[in-house]
Amino acid sequence: MKELIKIVKDADIAILTTINAQGQLVSRPLAVQEAEFDGDLWFFTEDPSPKADDIRANPQVNVSISSDKGYLSIAGTAMLTKDRAKIDELWSASVKPWFDGKDDPSVALIKVDADTAEYWSMDTPRVVAAFKIAKGMVTGERPDPGKNDVVNL
């Protein structure tokens, strides 16, 4: 769990993948909210929107995160909420440009309850990890740029 928290805390943007009415995967960038990761991720969204419609029809989602600390793929169940207390708690200056204030009727939150997470964390800077991978390509040795594991949440 420490590895997951480290990656999420360092990230600004996540990619949320939903399934639309035609059964196609649709991926969208969303800002990672500054909430302590405990297996739940929170994102602001507009409701109504195609993304909200996708979640209502099929709540199974994937969230991909990349940061300087590593990479993370979370499979989980999403839900929409207009919980005023949670909106107030997570509201920040970075959200303001997308809405006409906190009281905008289209303001909603997506809560992703993580089922599983696979992470690839780097225990070295990206430059060193890239060098290890390049060295492996030349020497044929398997590179070891960091840790990889699947966590059931």
C-alpha positions in Angstrom: 0.0 0.0 0.0 2.9 2.3 0.7 4.0 2.0 -3.0 0.5 2.9 -4.2 0.3 5.9 -1.9 3.7 7.2 -3.1 2.7 7.0 -6.7 -0.8 8.6 -6.3 0.5 11.4 -4.0 3.1 12.4 -6.7 0.6 12.4 -9.6 -1.2 15.4 -11.0 -3.3 13.7 -13.7 -4.9 10.3 -14.0 -6.5 8.6 -17.1 -10.0 7.3 -16.3 -11.2 4.6 -18.7 -14.9 3.9 -19.0 -17.1 1.8 -21.3 -19.5 3.7 -23.4 -23.0 2.6 -24.6 -21.4 1.0 -27.7 -19.1 -1.1 -25.6 -16.0 0.9 -26.6 -13.3 1.9 -24.1 -13.1 5.7 -23.6 -10.2 7.3 -21.8 -10.1 10.8 -20.4 -7.6 12.8 -18.3 -8.7 14.0 -14.9 -7.0 15.8 -12.1 -6.0 13.7 -9.2 -7.5 15.2 -6.0 -5.5 15.8 -3.0 -7.1 13.2 -0.8 -5.2 10.5 1.2 -5.3 7.4 -1.0 -7.0 4.6 1.0 -8.3 2.5 -1.9 -10.6 5.3 -3.1 -9.8 7.9 -5.8 -11.8 11.1 -6.3 -12.3 13.2 -9.4 -14.4 16.2 -10.2 -16.6 15.9 -13.3 -19.6 17.5 -14.9 -23.0 15.8 -14.6 -24.7 15.5 -17.0 -21.9 14.5 -19.3 -21.0 11.4 -21.5 -18.5 10.3 -18.8 -21.3 10.4 -16.2 -23.6 8.4 -18.5 -20.9 5.8 -19.0 -20.4 5.3 -15.3 -24.2 5.0 -14.6 -24.5 2.4 -17.4 -21.4 0.4 -16.5 -19.5 1.4 -13.3 -16.5 -0.8 -14.0 -13.5 1.5 -14.7 -9.8 1.6 -14.9 -7.6 4.4 -13.7 -4.0 4.8 -15.0 -1.5 7.0 -13.2 2.0 8.0 -14.1 4.3 10.0 -11.8 8.0 10.3 -11.1 7.5 7.6 -8.5 6.2 5.0 -10.9 3.1 3.7 -12.7 -0.2 2.5 -11.4 -3.2 0.8 -13.0 -6.3 0.5 -10.8 -9.4 -1.5 -11.6 -12.4 -0.6 -9.7 -16.0 0.5 -9.4 -17.0 4.1 -10.0 -20.0 6.0 -8.6 -21.2 9.6 -9.0 -22.1 11.8 -6.1 -23.1 15.4 -5.5 -22.3 15.2 -1.8 -21.9 18.8 -0.8 -19.5 18.1 2.2 -17.1 16.1 0.0 -17.2 18.7 -2.8 -16.4 21.4 -0.2 -13.6 19.2 1.2 -11.9 18.6 -2.2 -12.6 21.9 -3.9 -9.5 23.8 -4.9 -8.3 26.6 -7.2 -7.5 24.1 -9.9 -11.1 23.1 -10.1 -12.6 26.6 -10.5 -11.9 27.1 -14.2 -14.1 24.1 -15.0 -17.2 25.2 -13.2 -19.2 28.4 -12.3 -18.3 27.9 -8.6 -18.9 25.2 -6.1 -22.7 25.7 -6.3 -22.8 25.1 -10.1 -25.5 22.4 -10.5 -23.2 20.4 -12.8 -20.5 19.9 -10.2 -20.2 16.2 -9.3 -17.6 13.8 -8.0 -16.5 10.5 -9.3 -15.5 8.1 -6.5 -13.5 5.1 -7.7 -13.5 2.2 -5.2 -10.4 0.3 -6.1 -10.6 -3.5 -6.4 -7.1 -4.3 -7.5 -4.0 -2.2 -8.4 -0.9 -3.1 -10.3 2.1 -0.9 -9.8 5.5 -0.5 -11.2 7.6 1.7 -8.8 11.0 3.0 -9.5 13.5 2.9 -6.8 15.9 5.0 -8.9 15.5 8.2 -10.9 13.9 7.9 -14.4 17.2 8.6 -16.1 18.9 5.7 -14.2 15.9 3.4 -14.9 16.1 4.3 -18.7 19.9 3.6 -18.6 19.2 0.1 -17.0 16.7 -0.7 -19.7 19.0 0.5 -22.5 21.8 -1.5 -21.0 19.6 -4.6 -20.9 18.8 -4.1 -24.6 22.5 -4.1 -25.4 23.7 -6.9 -23.1 20.6 -9.1 -23.3 20.3 -9.0 -19.4 17.0 -8.4 -17.9 16.8 -4.9 -16.5 15.6 -4.2 -12.9 14.4 -0.6 -12.8 12.1 -1.1 -9.8 9.3 -3.1 -8.2 6.2 -4.6 -9.8 3.2 -6.2 -7.9 -0.5 -6.6 -7.9 -2.4 -5.5 -4.7 -5.9 -6.6 -3.9 -7.8 -3.8 -2.2 
